[in-house]
Amino acid sequence: MKNSFAHRLADIEPFRVVEVLTRAKQLAAAGRDIVHMEAGEPDFSTVAAVVNAAKASLDRGETHYTPATGIPELRQAISRYYRSDYGLDIAPERIMITPGASGALLLLAGLLINPGEGMLMTDPGYPCNRHFLRLVEGEGQLVPVGPEDRFQLSAEKAEQYWQANTKGIMVASPANPTGEILTAAQLRDLQALCEQKQGHLIVDEIYHGLNYGVDAPSILAMTDKAFVINSFSKYFGMTGWRLGWLVAPEEAVPHLEKLAQNFFISMSTMAQYAALAAFEPDTRVELNRRRDEFAARRDYLLPALRDLGFDIPHCPAGALYLYAGIERFKTTSQRLCLDLLENHGIAITPGEDFGRYKADQHVRFAYTTGLDRLEEAVARLRRLYG
């Protein structure tokens, strides 16, 4: 029988970091000592209070469907979080709980994009963004950004790349893979451009809370017209629980709810009740302690990699990554990553995972493993390049 799979599959590329992680785990299972610096997943287990809240919800019999927008208690808790941490009054009715930030991306693709339309996004950037658009017959319109842009999209550059079929702009702050943060002025300018062009602004804020000595302003402080994606995966350390949220303009919520009813029915009930404990004062103390540990890892790894010849022009102020140029090593990103993994037990991610612009000249290091393991990775790299 002739292959009858959808044509869109040809345009949706593998998520290479998952492939690297799979191979690294295979090698570890075979007895190899692998330093894992590939995945953007905090290495800390979920805080005990959150786990205990999940257990308690099961004991209460909280095992049924919830509203497609999420349980009211969690929407209210997130609203209080915006008030306490940002000084913002975000109505719970504008907050939708989603199955991870990925669920929010799917909802927004379905809400905003008609076949043949696209959204501007940075290259490099999170690779799945453009693939969600492709799923609904849209396109990610990649805008090359480099160190001179701090790897972020300015309103001036966005206007230069805006096309007749552009429906809006999608940015992340702090960003994956670069850790760079957009200033309040930059966010205002992007929103102003979208309003001028009658487009939409989506801001991925899933690394909020993992910013180090620098504020990460939220677009919600400047407008109620933008869409914000967030998640319990990164700062809150709940990757496997697959829980996120979406803040939307009030008029968009009924349409998003209709999509969520059809796509998801509802989110994990247990995970939602667990997440209520993520906002408790003692939990926040522990999460902030972990954030400080991530900062210490960055502060160790950044100068060590620079000393070895990796080109990292700016100190990233957020997220969990160092995006490093590899021109000194006279090889491609894929070859370097393969050699480091197979022959030296260091797992990092090739730049090709994050776009096309100078992708083969960059790699991403994730400082999502303990300082002792980072020191071991640097020792191995020094034996190679020192």
HUSUL-V375369 format. One record per backbone hydrogen bond with DSSP energy under -1.0 kcal/mol. NH is the residue of the N-H (numbers start at 1). CO is the residue of the C=O. Records with the same first field share a line. If there is no record, write none. Layout:
NH = CO  CO
//
This chain:
9 = 6
10 = 7
11 = 8
16 = 14
18 = 15
19 = 15
20 = 16
21 = 17
22 = 18
23 = 19
24 = 20
25 = 21
26 = 22
27 = 23
28 = 24
29 = 25
30 = 26
31 = 28
32 = 27
35 = 345
37 = 347
41 = 39
50 = 47
51 = 47
52 = 48
53 = 49
54 = 50
55 = 51
56 = 52
57 = 53
58 = 54
59 = 55
60 = 56
61 = 58
62 = 57
63 = 61
70 = 67
75 = 71
76 = 72
77 = 73
78 = 74
79 = 75
80 = 76
81 = 77
82 = 78
83 = 79
84 = 80
85 = 81
86 = 82
88 = 82
94 = 91
95 = 92
96 = 246
97 = 69
98 = 244
100 = 98
104 = 100
105 = 101
106 = 102
107 = 103
108 = 104
109 = 105
110 = 106
111 = 107
112 = 108
113 = 109
116 = 137
117 = 114
118 = 165
119 = 139
120 = 168
121 = 141
123 = 143
125 = 354
129 = 126
132 = 128
133 = 129
134 = 130
135 = 131
137 = 134
138 = 133
139 = 117
141 = 119
142 = 140
143 = 121
145 = 123
149 = 146
150 = 147
151 = 146
152 = 149
158 = 154
159 = 155
160 = 156
161 = 157
166 = 163
167 = 118
169 = 200
170 = 120
171 = 202
173 = 204
175 = 180
179 = 175
187 = 183
188 = 184
189 = 185
190 = 186
191 = 187
192 = 188
193 = 189
194 = 190
195 = 191
196 = 192
197 = 193
199 = 194
200 = 167
202 = 169
203 = 227
204 = 171
205 = 229
208 = 205
210 = 207
212 = 317
221 = 218
222 = 219
223 = 219
227 = 201
228 = 247
229 = 203
230 = 245
232 = 243
238 = 232
241 = 238
242 = 239
244 = 98
245 = 230
246 = 96
247 = 228
248 = 94
252 = 249
256 = 252
257 = 253
258 = 254
259 = 255
260 = 256
261 = 257
262 = 258
263 = 259
264 = 260
265 = 260
266 = 264
272 = 268
273 = 269
274 = 270
275 = 271
277 = 274
278 = 275
279 = 276
280 = 277
284 = 280
285 = 281
286 = 282
287 = 283
288 = 284
289 = 285
290 = 286
291 = 287
292 = 288
293 = 289
294 = 290
295 = 291
296 = 292
297 = 293
298 = 294
299 = 295
300 = 296
301 = 297
302 = 298
304 = 300
305 = 301
306 = 302
307 = 303
308 = 304
309 = 306
310 = 305
311 = 325
318 = 179
319 = 210
322 = 365
324 = 363
325 = 311
326 = 361
329 = 326
330 = 327
333 = 360
336 = 332
337 = 333
338 = 334
339 = 335
340 = 336
341 = 337
342 = 338
343 = 339
345 = 341
346 = 340
347 = 35
349 = 364
351 = 362
353 = 350
354 = 351
359 = 356
361 = 358
362 = 359
363 = 324
364 = 349
365 = 322
366 = 37
367 = 320
368 = 366
374 = 370
375 = 371
376 = 372
377 = 373
378 = 374
379 = 375
380 = 376
381 = 377
382 = 378
383 = 379
384 = 380
385 = 381
386 = 382
//
